[in-house]
Amino acid sequence: MNSLFLFRLTLDFVAAGLLLIGLSYWWLGNALHEAAGTGMFVLLIAHNLFNRRWFGAAFRPRRDARGTLNTGATLVLLITMLTLLVTSAVISNTLTKWIPHRPSFTIRQLHVLAAYWALVIVAIHLGFRWPMIMGVARTLCGISTPSKVRTLALRIVAAAVALHGVWSSFALGLGTRLTMQVSLDWWNFEDSVTGFFVHCVAIAGLCIAATYYAMGWRKTSYLSRLRKASTTTPSAGECRRLG
């Protein structure tokens, strides 16, 4: 397997990890929060440089809905990250040492909104690429043959993570975060730090699983329609007899 590809994939997962760390503002404090955010954006710049050819092909006509949805999700993610970057610069305590300004409460709310939408859309982005990620995992683990038992076990794990993700969505008040509602119900890091990250990972897992299985269901449905169409279409000999 290409070592550069593995290096790029590792950087992408580190960036996703920094996003999770950045969400824990009340645990990290401002300095570490801004450091995590800066590191994440540096890695995102590297990610976009590595994938710069994608931008040239982004607006080409797509033959399948999956490609269109994937492109749409990626563009929404780009807009979300740009919003997160701009609001980060505006409310940064580090930058305010040199640029005196008083960011409004609305800007801070937009920052929180973009951060939690980033969590969801990054997970959807990963869901579109989950077959590739599983392929990499199989190669690294030396797995070359399919296994019904392994497939069943992984599906059970995915279902458990998804169910936990539903519960975590309520535990973290995800709905209020994604709709920019004012709420003072923040996670109490004095009670549990690990619990917060478990909830965030579970929410990401829910979005990954939903995207992956939705795309799999759509592919299966499409292939089923093709098979039905091929069996109902008259052969050339039948067409001549009917004519």
Backbone as CSV, one residue per row, in Angstrom:
resi,resn,N_x,N_y,N_z,CA_x,CA_y,CA_z,C_x,C_y,C_z
1,MET,0.846,-1.195,0.000,0.000,0.000,0.000,0.885,1.250,0.000
2,ASN,0.452,2.261,-0.721,1.214,3.495,-0.851,1.402,4.159,0.511
3,SER,2.665,4.382,0.892,2.953,4.979,2.197,2.481,6.427,2.273
4,LEU,2.536,7.152,1.152,2.056,8.532,1.138,0.557,8.582,1.397
5,PHE,-0.175,7.633,0.803,-1.619,7.576,1.021,-1.929,7.328,2.495
6,LEU,-1.200,6.397,3.123,-1.403,6.122,4.544,-1.071,7.340,5.394
7,PHE,-0.024,8.060,5.014,0.355,9.278,5.733,-0.750,10.318,5.645
8,ARG,-1.310,10.493,4.444,-2.401,11.450,4.256,-3.626,11.048,5.064
9,LEU,-3.934,9.754,5.063,-5.091,9.267,5.810,-4.891,9.479,7.306
10,THR,-3.669,9.274,7.779,-3.362,9.506,9.192,-3.560,10.973,9.554
11,LEU,-3.092,11.878,8.695,-3.278,13.312,8.941,-4.759,13.672,9.002
12,ASP,-5.559,13.053,8.137,-6.998,13.327,8.132,-7.640,12.910,9.450
13,PHE,-7.248,11.753,9.966,-7.819,11.297,11.233,-7.311,12.136,12.409
14,VAL,-6.080,12.615,12.323,-5.577,13.526,13.361,-6.383,14.820,13.353
15,ALA,-6.685,15.333,12.157,-7.504,16.548,12.044,-8.882,16.330,12.642
16,ALA,-9.481,15.156,12.378,-10.791,14.840,12.960,-10.694,14.764,14.478
17,GLY,-9.590,14.201,14.980,-9.390,14.143,16.426,-9.254,15.525,17.039
18,LEU,-8.562,16.422,16.347,-8.417,17.797,16.844,-9.756,18.526,16.853
19,LEU,-10.634,18.199,15.895,-11.982,18.775,15.912,-12.717,18.350,17.175
20,LEU,-12.630,17.067,17.527,-13.271,16.574,18.749,-12.693,17.262,19.978
21,ILE,-11.367,17.398,20.001,-10.726,18.060,21.139,-11.166,19.515,21.229
22,GLY,-11.265,20.172,20.075,-11.676,21.570,20.065,-13.080,21.793,20.591
23,LEU,-13.942,20.787,20.472,-15.313,20.923,20.975,-15.356,21.006,22.501
24,SER,-14.310,20.517,23.154,-14.298,20.492,24.627,-13.687,21.777,25.187
25,TYR,-14.224,22.908,24.776,-13.672,24.216,25.158,-13.607,24.390,26.668
26,TRP,-14.663,24.013,27.359,-14.731,24.267,28.801,-13.812,23.345,29.591
27,TRP,-13.269,22.339,28.953,-12.282,21.476,29.598,-10.862,21.940,29.276
28,LEU,-10.617,22.307,28.022,-9.280,22.689,27.587,-8.862,24.057,28.088
29,GLY,-9.811,24.986,28.098,-9.435,26.375,28.283,-9.135,27.004,26.933
30,ASN,-9.063,28.323,26.887,-8.978,29.020,25.610,-7.677,28.751,24.856
31,ALA,-6.549,28.750,25.568,-5.255,28.618,24.887,-5.143,27.282,24.152
32,LEU,-5.446,26.180,24.838,-5.372,24.867,24.204,-6.445,24.704,23.130
33,HIS,-7.601,25.328,23.354,-8.672,25.287,22.355,-8.198,25.927,21.050
34,GLU,-7.577,27.086,21.152,-7.095,27.766,19.953,-5.931,27.006,19.321
35,ALA,-5.099,26.375,20.143,-3.989,25.581,19.602,-4.517,24.382,18.818
36,ALA,-5.533,23.700,19.380,-6.137,22.558,18.686,-6.780,23.004,17.379
37,GLY,-7.477,24.139,17.420,-8.112,24.655,16.215,-7.103,25.037,15.149
38,THR,-6.005,25.670,15.578,-4.959,26.049,14.621,-4.349,24.817,13.967
39,GLY,-4.062,23.801,14.788,-3.516,22.555,14.249,-4.464,21.902,13.262
40,MET,-5.752,21.919,13.586,-6.748,21.324,12.696,-6.775,22.041,11.348
41,PHE,-6.736,23.372,11.371,-6.813,24.112,10.112,-5.541,23.939,9.285
42,VAL,-4.392,23.802,9.935,-3.154,23.523,9.200,-3.271,22.183,8.469
43,LEU,-3.810,21.178,9.161,-3.991,19.860,8.543,-5.052,19.903,7.447
44,LEU,-6.076,20.734,7.617,-7.096,20.868,6.572,-6.520,21.510,5.314
45,ILE,-5.624,22.472,5.504,-4.955,23.073,4.346,-4.147,22.010,3.607
46,ALA,-3.423,21.182,4.377,-2.656,20.092,3.764,-3.582,19.117,3.038
47,HIS,-4.726,18.811,3.655,-5.702,17.899,3.041,-6.175,18.441,1.696
48,ASN,-6.479,19.723,1.654,-6.969,20.315,0.408,-5.876,20.420,-0.647
49,LEU,-4.638,20.622,-0.218,-3.532,20.634,-1.178,-3.328,19.247,-1.782
50,PHE,-3.411,18.220,-0.949,-3.272,16.851,-1.447,-4.411,16.495,-2.414
51,ASN,-5.590,17.064,-2.163,-6.771,16.719,-2.965,-7.195,17.861,-3.887
52,ARG,-6.240,18.680,-4.308,-6.561,19.867,-5.102,-7.207,19.517,-6.440
53,ARG,-6.928,18.333,-6.975,-7.535,17.956,-8.255,-9.045,17.803,-8.136
54,TRP,-9.521,17.529,-6.918,-10.963,17.346,-6.725,-11.724,18.603,-7.112
55,PHE,-11.145,19.770,-6.819,-11.846,21.021,-7.096,-12.059,21.219,-8.591
56,GLY,-11.129,20.728,-9.408,-11.288,20.852,-10.849,-12.403,19.992,-11.400
57,ALA,-12.699,18.884,-10.698,-13.734,17.961,-11.173,-15.042,18.084,-10.401
58,ALA,-15.085,18.988,-9.425,-16.246,19.053,-8.528,-17.545,19.375,-9.254
59,PHE,-17.476,20.219,-10.269,-18.708,20.680,-10.914,-18.968,19.999,-12.259
60,ARG,-18.248,18.932,-12.518,-18.554,18.160,-13.719,-19.840,17.369,-13.503
61,PRO,-20.602,17.137,-14.569,-21.853,16.368,-14.420,-21.582,14.976,-13.866
62,ARG,-22.409,14.557,-12.912,-22.274,13.237,-12.301,-23.295,12.279,-12.890
63,ARG,-22.859,11.038,-13.107,-23.761,10.038,-13.676,-24.640,9.381,-12.620
64,ASP,-24.218,9.435,-11.365,-24.983,8.762,-10.320,-25.272,9.722,-9.179
65,ALA,-26.334,9.398,-8.440,-26.748,10.249,-7.325,-25.710,10.252,-6.217
66,ARG,-25.012,9.126,-6.032,-24.013,9.054,-4.966,-22.922,10.097,-5.168
67,GLY,-22.444,10.215,-6.404,-21.419,11.201,-6.695,-21.905,12.617,-6.452
68,THR,-23.159,12.883,-6.827,-23.736,14.211,-6.607,-23.858,14.512,-5.122
69,LEU,-24.346,13.532,-4.349,-24.487,13.720,-2.905,-23.129,13.901,-2.238
70,ASN,-22.156,13.129,-2.690,-20.808,13.235,-2.136,-20.231,14.623,-2.383
71,THR,-20.390,15.111,-3.606,-19.899,16.448,-3.941,-20.620,17.511,-3.122
72,GLY,-21.942,17.367,-2.998,-22.717,18.322,-2.214,-22.277,18.357,-0.765
73,ALA,-22.069,17.168,-0.174,-21.637,17.096,1.226,-20.257,17.723,1.405
74,THR,-19.376,17.505,0.440,-18.026,18.068,0.525,-18.059,19.587,0.426
75,LEU,-18.898,20.126,-0.456,-19.013,21.578,-0.591,-19.615,22.201,0.669
76,VAL,-20.612,21.536,1.253,-21.194,22.031,2.508,-20.143,22.001,3.616
77,LEU,-19.331,20.949,3.630,-18.256,20.857,4.627,-17.256,21.994,4.443
78,LEU,-16.937,22.307,3.195,-16.014,23.405,2.914,-16.568,24.729,3.432
79,ILE,-17.851,24.981,3.176,-18.487,26.215,3.655,-18.493,26.255,5.182
80,THR,-18.793,25.111,5.802,-18.824,25.035,7.264,-17.455,25.333,7.856
81,MET,-16.411,24.758,7.268,-15.061,24.981,7.777,-14.611,26.427,7.573
82,LEU,-15.004,27.029,6.461,-14.679,28.440,6.243,-15.382,29.318,7.271
83,THR,-16.641,28.982,7.571,-17.374,29.716,8.610,-16.684,29.562,9.957
84,LEU,-16.256,28.343,10.260,-15.558,28.079,11.517,-14.251,28.862,11.583
85,LEU,-13.538,28.929,10.454,-12.266,29.652,10.413,-12.468,31.152,10.623
86,VAL,-13.436,31.726,9.911,-13.678,33.168,10.009,-14.126,33.551,11.415
87,THR,-15.075,32.807,11.966,-15.549,33.122,13.320,-14.451,32.885,14.353
88,SER,-13.574,31.900,14.103,-12.447,31.667,15.012,-11.537,32.884,15.059
89,ALA,-11.254,33.448,13.883,-10.382,34.619,13.822,-11.011,35.822,14.516
90,VAL,-12.334,35.961,14.367,-13.022,37.119,14.941,-13.051,37.063,16.461
91,ILE,-13.282,35.873,17.026,-13.442,35.773,18.482,-12.157,35.349,19.188
92,SER,-11.072,35.161,18.441,-9.822,34.687,19.033,-9.286,35.653,20.083
93,ASN,-9.013,35.133,21.271,-8.405,35.953,22.322,-6.948,36.266,22.013
94,THR,-6.311,35.399,21.231,-4.920,35.639,20.852,-4.824,36.805,19.886
95,LEU,-5.704,36.825,18.878,-5.677,37.909,17.896,-6.097,39.243,18.496
96,THR,-6.983,39.213,19.498,-7.469,40.468,20.074,-6.374,41.223,20.821
97,LYS,-5.242,40.556,21.088,-4.130,41.265,21.719,-3.548,42.306,20.768
98,TRP,-3.637,42.033,19.458,-3.101,42.959,18.457,-4.203,43.698,17.698
99,ILE,-5.399,43.106,17.671,-6.509,43.742,16.950,-7.658,43.945,17.937
100,PRO,-7.732,45.091,18.579,-8.788,45.316,19.573,-10.172,45.288,18.927
101,HIS,-11.025,44.425,19.417,-12.405,44.379,18.957,-13.219,43.609,19.978
102,ARG,-14.517,43.760,19.887,-15.418,43.093,20.825,-16.412,42.262,20.026
103,PRO,-16.108,40.972,19.810,-17.008,40.123,19.020,-18.365,39.980,19.683
104,SER,-19.404,39.988,18.872,-20.761,39.914,19.403,-21.103,38.498,19.839
105,PHE,-22.175,38.404,20.614,-22.662,37.104,21.068,-23.090,36.255,19.875
106,THR,-23.633,36.903,18.843,-24.080,36.173,17.653,-22.916,35.483,16.951
107,ILE,-21.766,36.160,16.882,-20.591,35.559,16.253,-20.151,34.320,17.023
108,ARG,-20.204,34.398,18.344,-19.837,33.235,19.163,-20.820,32.087,18.932
109,GLN,-22.095,32.419,18.803,-23.096,31.389,18.527,-22.875,30.757,17.156
110,LEU,-22.500,31.585,16.179,-22.196,31.055,14.844,-21.000,30.107,14.897
111,HIS,-20.040,30.439,15.747,-18.859,29.589,15.896,-19.246,28.213,16.446
112,VAL,-20.089,28.207,17.468,-20.564,26.945,18.048,-21.398,26.176,17.024
113,LEU,-22.264,26.899,16.310,-23.095,26.278,15.277,-22.226,25.584,14.230
114,ALA,-21.212,26.300,13.728,-20.335,25.733,12.697,-19.554,24.538,13.232
115,ALA,-19.140,24.594,14.500,-18.344,23.509,15.082,-19.143,22.211,15.151
116,TYR,-20.389,22.293,15.611,-21.184,21.065,15.736,-21.677,20.569,14.381
117,TRP,-21.949,21.490,13.458,-22.276,21.041,12.104,-21.057,20.388,11.455
118,ALA,-19.863,20.901,11.778,-18.644,20.285,11.256,-18.522,18.842,11.734
119,LEU,-18.854,18.603,13.017,-18.820,17.237,13.546,-19.718,16.313,12.725
120,VAL,-20.926,16.776,12.437,-21.892,15.958,11.696,-21.451,15.755,10.249
121,ILE,-21.030,16.837,9.591,-20.721,16.742,8.162,-19.401,16.011,7.926
122,VAL,-18.434,16.171,8.827,-17.198,15.385,8.718,-17.525,13.898,8.795
123,ALA,-18.439,13.536,9.708,-18.844,12.130,9.836,-19.538,11.644,8.562
124,ILE,-20.399,12.470,7.978,-21.041,12.108,6.709,-19.986,11.955,5.612
125,HIS,-19.033,12.867,5.601,-17.918,12.811,4.649,-17.168,11.484,4.784
126,LEU,-16.938,11.057,6.017,-16.285,9.767,6.257,-17.179,8.604,5.832
127,GLY,-18.492,8.759,6.033,-19.423,7.705,5.647,-19.374,7.396,4.164
128,PHE,-19.212,8.427,3.342,-19.082,8.217,1.898,-17.797,7.457,1.557
129,ARG,-16.786,7.614,2.404,-15.488,6.994,2.137,-15.237,5.756,2.989
130,TRP,-16.254,5.302,3.708,-16.067,4.173,4.607,-15.661,2.886,3.889
131,PRO,-16.183,2.584,2.692,-15.703,1.384,1.985,-14.196,1.421,1.748
132,MET,-13.668,2.595,1.395,-12.227,2.734,1.187,-11.470,2.544,2.499
133,ILE,-12.000,3.123,3.587,-11.341,3.003,4.891,-11.339,1.550,5.354
134,MET,-12.448,0.845,5.137,-12.488,-0.571,5.504,-11.520,-1.383,4.648
135,GLY,-11.375,-1.000,3.381,-10.414,-1.676,2.519,-8.986,-1.504,3.028
136,VAL,-8.667,-0.297,3.474,-7.341,-0.040,4.051,-7.144,-0.874,5.314
137,ALA,-8.174,-0.919,6.167,-8.084,-1.699,7.406,-7.872,-3.182,7.108
138,ARG,-8.583,-3.694,6.096,-8.407,-5.108,5.725,-6.981,-5.380,5.250
139,THR,-6.446,-4.456,4.460,-5.084,-4.635,3.958,-4.070,-4.608,5.093
140,LEU,-4.213,-3.646,5.996,-3.275,-3.528,7.114,-3.349,-4.730,8.049
141,CYS,-4.554,-5.306,8.175,-4.737,-6.471,9.054,-4.475,-7.791,8.341
142,GLY,-4.166,-7.725,7.050,-3.882,-8.936,6.294,-5.105,-9.793,6.028
143,ILE,-6.285,-9.178,5.977,-7.525,-9.918,5.722,-7.775,-9.946,4.216
144,SER,-7.852,-11.132,3.655,-8.022,-11.259,2.204,-9.274,-12.031,1.809
145,THR,-9.901,-12.693,2.770,-11.095,-13.484,2.458,-12.291,-12.963,3.244
146,PRO,-13.485,-12.997,2.641,-14.683,-12.546,3.354,-15.071,-13.519,4.461
147,SER,-15.801,-13.005,5.443,-16.256,-13.834,6.559,-17.634,-13.352,6.993
148,LYS,-18.605,-14.253,6.958,-19.954,-13.896,7.383,-19.996,-13.554,8.871
149,VAL,-19.210,-14.274,9.655,-19.176,-14.017,11.102,-18.612,-12.631,11.379
150,ARG,-17.518,-12.289,10.701,-16.910,-10.970,10.889,-17.856,-9.866,10.431
151,THR,-18.511,-10.079,9.306,-19.468,-9.088,8.805,-20.609,-8.879,9.788
152,LEU,-21.144,-9.976,10.327,-22.229,-9.881,11.303,-21.771,-9.154,12.556
153,ALA,-20.566,-9.475,13.024,-20.038,-8.833,14.230,-19.876,-7.329,14.021
154,LEU,-19.363,-6.939,12.866,-19.176,-5.517,12.574,-20.515,-4.792,12.462
155,ARG,-21.514,-5.461,11.910,-22.837,-4.841,11.807,-23.473,-4.664,13.184
156,ILE,-23.244,-5.625,14.074,-23.759,-5.500,15.443,-23.083,-4.324,16.150
157,VAL,-21.766,-4.202,15.964,-21.035,-3.077,16.555,-21.550,-1.757,15.989
158,ALA,-21.762,-1.704,14.667,-22.265,-0.482,14.031,-23.641,-0.114,14.571
159,ALA,-24.508,-1.110,14.759,-25.847,-0.852,15.300,-25.763,-0.336,16.726
160,ALA,-24.861,-0.922,17.527,-24.701,-0.480,18.915,-24.193,0.957,18.976
161,VAL,-23.219,1.280,18.128,-22.683,2.643,18.090,-23.758,3.627,17.645
162,ALA,-24.549,3.242,16.639,-25.613,4.119,16.144,-26.663,4.380,17.218
163,LEU,-27.055,3.338,17.944,-28.027,3.518,19.028,-27.458,4.417,20.115
164,HIS,-26.188,4.213,20.437,-25.533,5.084,21.419,-25.497,6.517,20.902
165,GLY,-25.294,6.663,19.587,-25.264,7.992,18.992,-26.585,8.723,19.109
166,VAL,-27.689,7.985,18.989,-29.013,8.597,19.174,-29.139,9.122,20.595
167,TRP,-28.759,8.296,21.570,-28.808,8.725,22.972,-27.870,9.909,23.210
168,SER,-26.662,9.848,22.622,-25.681,10.916,22.807,-26.171,12.243,22.238
169,SER,-26.953,12.178,21.160,-27.498,13.402,20.566,-28.359,14.160,21.563
170,PHE,-29.120,13.416,22.359,-29.942,14.047,23.389,-29.096,14.450,24.592
171,ALA,-28.114,13.616,24.934,-27.271,13.898,26.099,-26.480,15.189,25.922
172,LEU,-26.032,15.469,24.697,-25.265,16.685,24.426,-26.133,17.834,23.931
173,GLY,-27.436,17.603,23.820,-28.312,18.649,23.306,-27.942,19.052,21.897
174,LEU,-27.680,18.055,21.054,-27.205,18.333,19.701,-28.194,19.175,18.905
175,GLY,-29.478,18.941,19.119,-30.490,19.696,18.381,-30.377,21.190,18.607
176,THR,-30.136,21.600,19.854,-30.005,23.034,20.146,-28.726,23.597,19.542
177,ARG,-27.677,22.786,19.489,-26.403,23.252,18.916,-26.526,23.446,17.397
178,LEU,-27.287,22.565,16.753,-27.389,22.618,15.291,-28.421,23.620,14.803
179,THR,-29.201,24.159,15.707,-30.222,25.141,15.325,-29.961,26.511,15.940
180,MET,-28.782,26.676,16.528,-28.342,27.968,17.068,-29.264,28.489,18.165
181,GLN,-29.843,27.567,18.920,-30.672,27.973,20.046,-29.792,28.286,21.249
182,VAL,-30.181,29.285,22.000,-29.433,29.667,23.197,-29.704,28.644,24.285
183,SER,-28.633,28.090,24.852,-28.776,27.091,25.908,-27.601,27.206,26.872
184,LEU,-27.899,27.087,28.153,-26.858,27.092,29.181,-26.534,25.679,29.647
185,ASP,-27.110,24.699,28.964,-26.945,23.302,29.361,-25.695,22.725,28.701
186,TRP,-24.510,23.126,29.206,-23.251,22.628,28.684,-22.806,21.402,29.471
187,TRP,-21.965,20.600,28.847,-21.463,19.391,29.498,-20.598,19.767,30.702
188,ASN,-20.817,19.075,31.806,-20.049,19.322,33.024,-18.789,18.450,33.010
189,PHE,-17.661,19.055,32.655,-16.421,18.288,32.559,-15.863,17.901,33.918
190,GLU,-16.363,18.518,34.978,-15.922,18.111,36.314,-16.471,16.735,36.670
191,ASP,-17.608,16.380,36.090,-18.190,15.053,36.332,-17.518,13.984,35.478
192,SER,-17.319,14.293,34.199,-16.739,13.298,33.289,-16.170,13.973,32.050
193,VAL,-14.902,13.686,31.783,-14.273,14.155,30.550,-14.442,13.106,29.454
194,THR,-14.202,11.851,29.848,-14.304,10.749,28.889,-15.702,10.655,28.290
195,GLY,-16.723,10.868,29.134,-18.101,10.760,28.662,-18.398,11.693,27.507
196,PHE,-17.850,12.908,27.551,-18.084,13.874,26.478,-17.541,13.349,25.154
197,PHE,-16.308,12.843,25.184,-15.699,12.352,23.946,-16.389,11.089,23.447
198,VAL,-16.836,10.244,24.370,-17.582,9.047,23.967,-18.864,9.446,23.250
199,HIS,-19.563,10.451,23.790,-20.797,10.926,23.151,-20.503,11.504,21.761
200,CYS,-19.428,12.294,21.634,-19.090,12.885,20.333,-18.743,11.809,19.307
201,VAL,-17.957,10.819,19.733,-17.589,9.728,18.827,-18.822,8.921,18.432
202,ALA,-19.740,8.718,19.385,-20.964,7.968,19.083,-21.832,8.717,18.075
203,ILE,-21.929,10.042,18.226,-22.690,10.845,17.262,-22.052,10.743,15.879
204,ALA,-20.725,10.841,15.837,-20.026,10.684,14.557,-20.267,9.293,13.980
205,GLY,-20.219,8.278,14.843,-20.472,6.911,14.386,-21.868,6.734,13.829
206,LEU,-22.850,7.386,14.459,-24.228,7.342,13.961,-24.308,7.913,12.552
207,CYS,-23.678,9.066,12.334,-23.722,9.708,11.015,-22.958,8.899,9.971
208,ILE,-21.823,8.319,10.373,-21.054,7.478,9.452,-21.874,6.262,9.036
209,ALA,-22.449,5.580,10.035,-23.230,4.372,9.747,-24.446,4.691,8.887
210,ALA,-25.144,5.788,9.218,-26.336,6.162,8.452,-25.982,6.436,6.995
211,THR,-24.890,7.162,6.774,-24.467,7.469,5.405,-24.027,6.214,4.664
212,TYR,-23.207,5.411,5.310,-22.668,4.201,4.679,-23.782,3.232,4.290
213,TYR,-24.691,2.962,5.227,-25.744,1.984,4.935,-26.806,2.558,3.999
214,ALA,-27.031,3.865,4.047,-27.965,4.482,3.101,-27.433,4.360,1.673
215,MET,-26.131,4.600,1.502,-25.529,4.458,0.174,-25.512,2.994,-0.271
216,GLY,-25.275,2.087,0.684,-25.308,0.663,0.355,-26.692,0.207,-0.046
217,TRP,-27.705,0.681,0.687,-29.091,0.339,0.345,-29.457,0.889,-1.025
218,ARG,-29.022,2.116,-1.310,-29.346,2.709,-2.603,-28.693,1.919,-3.740
219,LYS,-27.445,1.487,-3.537,-26.755,0.708,-4.567,-27.453,-0.626,-4.796
220,THR,-27.837,-1.285,-3.702,-28.539,-2.569,-3.820,-29.869,-2.402,-4.538
221,SER,-30.596,-1.330,-4.188,-31.881,-1.063,-4.824,-31.714,-0.787,-6.315
222,TYR,-30.669,-0.038,-6.653,-30.415,0.294,-8.058,-30.072,-0.958,-8.865
223,LEU,-29.209,-1.814,-8.305,-28.838,-3.053,-9.001,-30.032,-3.984,-9.147
224,SER,-30.905,-3.988,-8.136,-32.105,-4.819,-8.209,-33.018,-4.356,-9.337
225,ARG,-33.159,-3.041,-9.489,-33.988,-2.507,-10.579,-33.386,-2.852,-11.934
226,LEU,-32.057,-2.808,-12.029,-31.404,-3.162,-13.289,-31.645,-4.622,-13.645
227,ARG,-31.564,-5.500,-12.630,-31.798,-6.926,-12.890,-33.232,-7.174,-13.335
228,LYS,-34.179,-6.495,-12.683,-35.575,-6.650,-13.072,-35.806,-6.147,-14.489
229,ALA,-35.165,-5.030,-14.818,-35.329,-4.472,-16.161,-34.753,-5.408,-17.215
230,SER,-33.617,-6.045,-16.887,-32.992,-6.948,-17.860,-33.808,-8.212,-18.073
231,THR,-34.530,-8.648,-17.029,-35.341,-9.867,-17.176,-36.663,-9.598,-17.876
232,THR,-37.146,-8.362,-17.814,-38.430,-8.040,-18.445,-38.266,-7.507,-19.861
233,THR,-37.045,-7.112,-20.236,-36.817,-6.602,-21.587,-36.810,-7.759,-22.583
234,PRO,-37.624,-7.720,-23.644,-37.666,-8.815,-24.625,-36.328,-8.978,-25.325
235,SER,-35.981,-10.214,-25.617,-34.756,-10.488,-26.365,-34.945,-10.072,-27.823
236,ALA,-33.847,-10.098,-28.598,-33.924,-9.710,-30.015,-34.853,-10.638,-30.781
237,GLY,-34.785,-11.967,-30.476,-35.656,-12.930,-31.155,-37.110,-12.688,-30.826
238,GLU,-37.401,-12.386,-29.561,-38.780,-12.118,-29.157,-39.300,-10.867,-29.832
239,CYS,-38.428,-9.855,-29.967,-38.849,-8.615,-30.628,-39.217,-8.879,-32.088
240,ARG,-38.425,-9.759,-32.757,-38.736,-10.063,-34.160,-40.057,-10.807,-34.267
241,ARG,-40.295,-11.753,-33.319,-41.552,-12.497,-33.364,-42.733,-11.576,-33.083
242,LEU,-42.541,-10.648,-32.104,-43.625,-9.720,-31.787,-43.877,-8.769,-32.949
243,GLY,-42.807,-8.439,-33.684,-42.962,-7.540,-34.827,-43.634,-8.237,-35.971
